[in-house]
Amino acid sequence: MRLTVAAIALCLVAVASAAYVPVDKPVTGVKYADKEFLIKQKFFFEVFRNIHLPLTFEEYKPYTKTWVSDETKYVNYKEVVEFFDYFKFGFLPKGEMYTVYNVDYMKQTYLLFNFFYNSADWDTFYKNVVWARENVNEGMFIYALTMATFQRADLKGIVLPAIYEIYPYYFFNTDMIHKALYKKLYEPKFGFASNGKYNVVYSNYTAVYPLDYFGEEKMSYFTEDIGLNAYYYYFMMDYPFFLGESKYNLFKDRRGELYFYMYQQLIARYYLERSANFMGPIEEFTWEQPIKTGYWPKLSFWNGVPFYGRYDNFVIAPKYFYKFDMIKDYEARLRQTIDKGYFYLEDGSKIDLRKPESIDYLGNLFNANPDSLDNEYFKHIEFFARNMYSNSDMFYSGSKVWPSALMQYETSMRDPFFYQLYNKFLSYYWQFKSYLPLYTFEELSFKGLEIKNVVFDKLMTYFEYFDADISNVIPSGFTGEKFWDYSIFARQKRINHKPFTYTMDVYSEFAGKGVVRMYMGPKFYDVKQLQYLKKYFVEVDQYMYDFVVGKNSIVRNSRDYYWSVRDRTTYSELYKKVMTAYKGEDKFAMDMSEAHCGFPDRLLLPKGLPSGYEMTFYFIITPYYAPKVEQFSTFDYSYSCGVGSGSKYIDTLPFGFPFDREIDFSYFFTKNMYFKDVIVYHSDDMKLNTSY
């Protein structure tokens, strides 16, 4: 994978998503992990192994009973004391089902995170992690430790196993998990010698079961894609809604604007996939009306309890109608604030919501994170909506919760209602944008530069098999070298596309830097349709280019797009690489080849059709507007996603420029823009959802 995909999660899926930082300069040299780093890297792979079983590594056992109590070993001991006071009062027990969408569980997760985060050095940190692994709820442990790893400065560059291999229960149907367990019991050769033949179990999507999802089942290959769901999980882990304030620096990343843009791009990418499957627009809904599409995820928690489902035409019982009043009140406060055009911060300063940069404040208000500064008034509308439509009344109760797919980051995108819900939430985003002045001709154009032509290779999608390491679902007592005696893989069909290249011919009258943005969106047959369809264009690529006077031919391969990342190395193979380097037999490269902060490269294109699916690519080249903080000046982009760095972006233009505002067609089409109609084909050699 190219290091350029360190790209910042401007998010979007694939578009909205991809990696986190637009990298426009080449990476020179390769950094290799030293012994100290490898000790840390080895630890994370071992501590996440078989999370529901006691640690079997002898070197960690002495620390499973006690934590480091020396207060000089902490940055903020007061927060550590707060954690243990709460822990003694009663945390969610081990073995119970966990969700961050419960107020008590969220508080406990935050306190556990602080316990990890405040460890002053590595020795304190790893001992406390070992203690927590044996004494706190497994789901909460994974969540808090992942956050701490991403936020601690001394752990930059650490690679965590992919979440779908740490905890396969959230990504693969229960029947597949059971199949793996039974094969291990009754097939003597299964799971050993890593021969592939005996180590594979086949997984299918939810839609293979005979349930009517009102046509949504056609989208299961996309909505249940483990890479897509992992992307969303990691974005939410990079920017948790209950973390903020100056010590985490998340506000430096234009956090509120980024949050809204991520969802806007996610919904746009989903819309394109719907279009490719001959499905209509995303269904609108009101809070009170029944939710037509039910969802039974066919997933189970590790203890065998299935995820809570939602029946068709779901309605909330009359005794809970007060929830509608609550959520409508929260929504009304946001809408009224946008219409009013301003609000006041705690210090009395006035925020003008008619300024483009104020989208950052609005995004924080919607997210209700600590950077919003007024979340007691605006509340967390997302939190309550997810609970309400999960049929859970556990808004504040510490009682046991039976979570639905909507109440886990890893599974939210499997539920068709997720897209309806966030499509509704995006109306706040577009309401804000509707008050902004239209871009002027001067803001849209690039004097002296013209895009003459763009030529694409043939675009082709197809289904293929993919293997994920699910060995973590098989109880094991192996340690040391015996760890490699088996690996078990879940094999699933998934969508991919053939790599493609485009060539863009640009004529320039000046020599200097410009920024190229590339979007893909639905085909339109009347230019005025763009006023509505612009919200469904997905930003696929963004990069800086040094133009020369005269003709410039830019050749760009899909493998270079800064949003996207390649497939992750499997858990067992990556651990083997770490151990080989740890023993001094090889080197372990510190690069972005295992980046968590990226959108799957293979989902760049929506599924084509055998006869061809028509869509449009859009290019715009703008002058270079230097960001306030020089890109990469505060972090090393060769091995870090740069979360909280404040220097992830190429320029200062608004995310989604120029599709983020209303269009004046009298001057919108400038010479530095180019629309290119393309056709995406699909090779249908492999049928989806075939019974195995």
Protein Blocks (a to p, Z undefined) as FASTA:
>chain_A
ZZklmpccekpahiagcdfbdcfbdcedjddddfklmmmmmmmmmmmgoklbccfbfklm
mmmmbccfbfklpfblmlmmmmmmmmmnopcdehiacdfkbfklmmmmmmmmmmmmmpmb
fklmmmmmmmmmmmpcfklmmmmmmmmmmmpmklgoiacddfklmmmmlmpcfklmmmmm
mmmmmmmkgophklommmcccdddfklpccdeehmmmmmmmmmpmklmmmmmmmmmmmcc
kbgcjklommmnommmmmmmmmmmmmmmmmmmmmmnopacdddddfklccfbgcdehpac
fkopacddddehiacdfklmmmmmmmmmmmmmmmmmmmnopacdfkopacdfkbfklmmm
mmmmmnopaklopmmmnopmklmmmmmmnopaklmbcbdcdddfklpfklmmmpmklmmm
mmmmmmmmmmmmmmpccddfklmpcghiacfbdcddddddddddddddfklmpccfbehj
llmmpccddddddddddddddddddddfbdcddddddddddddfbfklmmmmmmmcccfb
dcdddddehjddddddfklpmkbccddddfklmmmmmmmmmnopaccdddfklcfbbcdf
klmpccddfkopadddddddddddddfbdghklbcfklpghionlpabfblcdehiaklb
ccdfklmpcfkbccddddddddfkbcghiaZZ
